[in-house]
Amino acid sequence: MLPVFNTMETRGKVAVQQDTMDLASFIFTGKDMLGSTEMSPDLTHIGLFMDRKNAFRHLEKEGTCILF
């Protein structure tokens, strides 16, 4: 149903662990592991677990992948 999310979640343990660390960092500090306050385009799939803005950004990306 969500091809981008599904692909990103089946990458392997190390990648999912890094995503979890990035998500925790964003939630508790408002910054990613490198100190940036903006989410990297490579991390939009974790936007579903964050705020409304990032969730919509991810859903928009999913929609463009489905249409094309």
N, C-alpha and C positions, 0 to 999 in steps of 0.2 A: 504494500500500500504506500509506503514511503521509501522509494528506492535509494535515495541518497543516505538516509538515516540507516537503513538496513545494511548497505554496503560499508558504511563507516563503523558500524557496531560489530561487524564480523571480520575485522582486520587482524585480530589476535590479541593475546593477553597484554603484551607490552604497550601497544597502541591504546587499548582501552584503559589501562592503568594511567597512561599519560593524560588521556582525556579526563579521567576522574580527578587527577591532580589539578589540571587546568580549571575544571569546573569548581572544585573546592576553593581554589585561589580566587576566582572571580566572585564567588558568593561571599567569602569572608573578607577580602581586601578590596574588591572592585577592580583588581588588576590581574593580568595573566602572569605566568611564571617569569616572563621577561620584563615585567613592569609596565606594560602597555595597558591603557584603560579601554581601548577598542578591541573587540574580538577579531581575531584573524579570520579571513574568509575560509580557511581550512577547518575552522572549528565551529562552523554554523550549526552542525548537527547537535552540539550540546546546548544550543540555544533553546531547545524545547524544555530544558530543565532550569532555565534562568528566568528572566523577566519577559514581559509581553513583547517588547521591541525585538528582542533576539528570537523569540519564538516565531513572530511574524516574518522575520528575516529568513529563518530556516524554511518556513512553509512556502514563502515566495520562491526560494531556491528549488524546493521540491516541485512546485508547480511548473517552473520553467523546464525542469528535466522531464516531466511527464508529457508536456506539450510538444517537445522537440525530439 
